[in-house]
Amino acid sequence: MTACSWERHPEEEIQRVFPPEKWRQHRVAIAVSGGADSVSLARAFVSLAENCHQRSQLVFLHVNHQMRGKESDGDADFVRLLAKRHQIPYGEYRVNPGELQRAYQSSGSWEAAARAIRYRLLLTAAEEYECRFLATAHTADDQLETILYRLFRGTGPAGLAGIPFIRPLNDMVLLIRPFLALYRTDIISYLDSLNQSFRVDSSNLSSKYMRNRVRHELIPALDSLFSGDWRTALRRLSQTANEIQSSLLDSEKSLDQKWNVYQAEEHLFQRDLMFTEESGNNPGDGRGKTIRNKRENEPGNRVRNNIERTMEHGVNCLTEPDGKGNGKNVGMADDTGHVPSACPDECVQIPLVIFDDESDLNIRNYLWRIWQRQNWHLAEMGNSQWRRLITMIREKKTGTEEFPGNIVAQIQTDVKLTLHPKNR
């Protein structure tokens, strides 16, 4: 391990947060753009792998966005040579310009479009190389920039919590960020000690991108006004937001559990209804309702004891009838904390009963995650808009409301809330 004289050493940091013992039996894909941060991450992993005889567990991955012509190709050549020099398998993936243009038109941001495609390609590559982990080189500077950007754009606890150290990309691949406690000064000092060169992305100097303006204009202004103390204060704020977000996620799991009970109760009611029909009983003569009432009076979740009124408006509360007695499934939440899945045409339907007795904060957080996962615009959803939607849910008021980004909220009965883009 290279000797160090700065605050945090990259190799020591990986050893601390992601020691080789954790990936001894798994391959690690390292996203390498060619810039200082990712090259430092690559060199640190190689050093640790050599010491532990785990070099074969590493893979270098590079995504060429083809946005800077020869400069982008030069980045790819640099990373390819770096991998060859250290005898590490290398995968290179090129972004289709047409796909990038379509993603930009959808998101309205070149940065967001490139990021979405980059992560999709990296995930595909990680799966191809049978990697359990995908490592990226986000640093403490990136963390501060992200929190500031979200703070001034408008965000909640999830946004203020910042970039997570680890998150699953799917059931097979975990995204990890071992450098979140390192600053760029640590990175540069490490590369200098190795006499290791790196590439400079000219687009990082352009004021065209908001993140660059945060980095080159806002942060220096904050440094001049508040010295270095604001960074410590912002980190404390992020830690507090992370704790709040963890609590909100626990509440969200409770909402999902209510949803699952609701789904189970609906299936039981439909089964009872079928039983009365097959027995020659008329569901409308009260006998089917007697079966339902008996079941709902059994001990269990509070939601079970509030289903009858909801069911009076129809059996298929979570399906769309096709006119033939059948229903089209519109998706259910599961017990892993996933929000409702989208039905065709990008709509989401939620039984209103699951929000009973929930706080406004829990409801807002749940809806916020739906917006996020549906990739609907969150920037313009301020406090007044969330309050309007929550009031609509509280009052179970039938009608239609339109929200920023052309998102429509509709309650046709007092049974369910439907959310969908206006042009669906």
C-alpha positions, 0 to 999 in steps of 0.5 A: 500500500502506498504511503500517505500523508493526507487526510484519507488514503483511497486504498485505506478507505476501500479497506475500511468500507468495502474490504476484500473479504466482502468481495473475495467470492464475487467479481467487482465491475469498476466504472472508469471514465478516465477522470481523476476520481475513477482512475484513482478508484481503479488503481486503489482496487488494483492495489488491494486486489494484488495484495490479496491475490484477487486481481481476477475479480476485477473488471474495468467498464467504460461508457463512451457517450460520444458527446465530445468527438475525438476527446470521448474516443481519447478517454476510451483509449486511455481506459483501455490502455490502463486496463491492459497495463494492469491486466484487468478485463475491459468492457467498452460500451458506446451510447447510441446518439439517437437514443441519447437524443430521445432520452434528452427530449423525455427528461429535458436534461442532457445530464439526466439522459446521459446518466440514465443510459450510462447506468443501464449500460453499466448494469448490462455489462456487470451482468455480462461479466457476472459481477455482483458489485458495480463500483463508482467513484463518487466523492464527498465533493460530489455528495455536497454538490448533489445535496446543494443542487437538490436543496435549491431545486426543492427536495425532501428528506430523501434528497437531502440524504444525498448519494447512498453508499450502496443500493441494489440495481437489481436482484443480482448487482449492487451499486457501491460508492467507496469514495463518498468520504474522500475529497478531490484533494485526497484523490489528486494527492494519491494519483500524484504519489503514483505518478498516474495521469488522468483525463480531463473532461472539458464539459466539466468546465462548461457553465451550460450544465447546472452541476458545473455552476454549482461546483464552480460558482456556488461552492466558491461563493459559500466558501468565501461567506462561511469558510469551511464550516458550511460543509460540516453543517451540510454533512450533519444535515444530510445525516439527519435527513438520512435518519428521517428517511429511514423512519419514513421508509419504515412507514412506507413498508407499513403502507405496503403491508396495508396494501397487501392485506387489501389485496388479500381481502379482495381475493377472499371476497371474490372467492366468497362471491364465487362460492355464493354464485356456484351454490345458487345463492344471489350475492345481492340477497345478503348471504354473500355479504354475511360471509364477508362480514364474518370474515372481516370480524376475524382478528387481523389488520385494521384495514380488514375491518374497513373493507366493507364500505370500499367493497360496496363500490365494486369487486374489482377495485384494483382492476379495470373491468373489460365489460365481460366480467374480467379485470385487467391487472393494474399492479400491486405493491409487494412486501419489499417496499416497492410502490405500486407498479404502473399499469399500461399507459403509465397510470398508477392506481392506489386504494384510498383505504391504505392512507387511513390514519396515516400522517400527511408526511407519510402520505407525501413521502409515499406519493413522492416515491411514486413520482420518482419511480414513474419518472414524473417531474418532481421539481415543480411539485412544491408544498402547495401541490402536495397539500392539494393532493393530500387534501384530495385523498383525505376528503376522498373527494370525487373529481380530477385535479391536474398537477405540474408535469401534466400529471392528473389525479382522479378519484371516480368513487371514494375507492381509489386514486388514479394517477396518470400523465394527461395525454395517456 
